[in-house]
Amino acid sequence: MRHLPIASESRQVRKVGMSIVLAAILILLATLRSMVLAGTTVPDQSAEFQPSSAPVILDATNQSTVQIQLSKGRFLVASRQLLDSQFSKTVVLLLQYDRQGAMGLVINQPSEMKLSKLLPEIEALQQRSDIIYHGGPVAQKQLMLLIRTASPPEGSLHVFKDIYISSSQTVIKRMIEDTTTEERFRVFAGYAGWAPGQLDMEVSRGGWHILRADPETVFDKSPPEIWPELIRRSSAQWVRLLWPLVSVKWD
């Protein structure tokens, strides 16, 4: 009977052992994230706001792992562990993040309501098929206009790059009636809001992945495709982040 050299057998044993340890560590990390998230609570709104520095925040537009900060112009991508029915599999564009709290728009939940039915006084809308998006559970009767333009409308607020936010029906009317413009817009009913410190806590407990926002995802991608694509990118970045912590050097 042929026997392997003792040194070769030893290396194989070490490889098998380290593979088992690696798998166990990855399973433990996933289990701990789920257990921590299950205990998430909403802090008292009167609690002092502490700017986020602890959560690991990743840039999925870059091939390398880069830490970025929570701020307006970021995507919040609901993690697979986030089971809240209002935010499950959602992507939120942050419009505001400061000591007063945070505010954003869910960009991947279109409704069946046509804008022409909500704003019948704008005649040009009757020839269009624009729909309203569910922006979030807060102030659902309030309309907000997300605009992509090189010339920011008067009274609008800058979000990132060439993206602005407005609540003016006059702006909607002007953009619709100007058939020569290359401006893009989407209308949202309601928004998502967080008390001071609340979003930081949700991120630190694994409820959200944070990615740099891009205009193409907001205006060009089909809503059902947005979350699956961004969650894949987020997961890939988590693997890149965790791998150096558990990788082993084989002999």
SULLINPE-V640759 format. One record per residue. RES is the residue in one letter. PSI is psi as a letter, one per 20 degrees, with the letter a starting at -180 (none if undefined). Layout:
{{RES PSI} {RES PSI}}
This chain:
{{M p} {R p} {H q} {L q} {P q} {I h} {A g} {S g} {E h} {S g} {R g} {Q g} {V g} {R h} {K g} {V g} {G g} {M h} {S g} {I g} {V g} {L g} {A h} {A h} {I g} {L g} {I g} {L g} {L g} {A h} {T g} {L h} {R g} {S g} {M h} {V g} {L h} {A h} {G j} {T p} {T q} {V p} {P r} {D p} {Q i} {S i} {A q} {E p} {F p} {Q o} {P q} {S p} {S i} {A g} {P q} {V o} {I p} {L q} {D o} {A j} {T i} {N q} {Q h} {S r} {T o} {V p} {Q p} {I r} {Q q} {L p} {S r} {K q} {G j} {R q} {F p} {L o} {V o} {A p} {S r} {R h} {Q i} {L o} {L j} {D p} {S h} {Q h} {F j} {S p} {K k} {T r} {V p} {V p} {L o} {L p} {L h} {Q q} {Y o} {D a} {R i} {Q i} {G b} {A q} {M q} {G r} {L p} {V p} {I i} {N k} {Q m} {P q} {S r} {E i} {M p} {K q} {L h} {S h} {K h} {L h} {L m} {P i} {E i} {I n} {E h} {A h} {L h} {Q h} {Q j} {R r} {S k} {D p} {I r} {I q} {Y q} {H o} {G i} {G r} {P i} {V p} {A l} {Q i} {K i} {Q p} {L p} {M p} {L o} {L p} {I p} {R o} {T q} {A i} {S n} {P p} {P q} {E p} {G i} {S r} {L p} {H p} {V f} {F q} {K c} {D k} {I p} {Y r} {I q} {S q} {S j} {S p} {Q h} {T h} {V g} {I g} {K g} {R g} {M h} {I h} {E h} {D n} {T i} {T i} {T q} {E j} {E q} {R q} {F q} {R q} {V p} {F p} {A o} {G r} {Y r} {A p} {G q} {W p} {A r} {P p} {G i} {Q g} {L h} {D g} {M g} {E h} {V g} {S h} {R j} {G j} {G h} {W q} {H q} {I p} {L q} {R p} {A q} {D q} {P h} {E h} {T h} {V g} {F i} {D h} {K q} {S p} {P g} {P i} {E i} {I g} {W g} {P h} {E g} {L h} {I h} {R g} {R h} {S g} {S h} {A h} {Q h} {W h} {V g} {R h} {L g} {L h} {W g} {P h} {L h} {V i} {S q} {V q} {K o} {W q} {D none}}
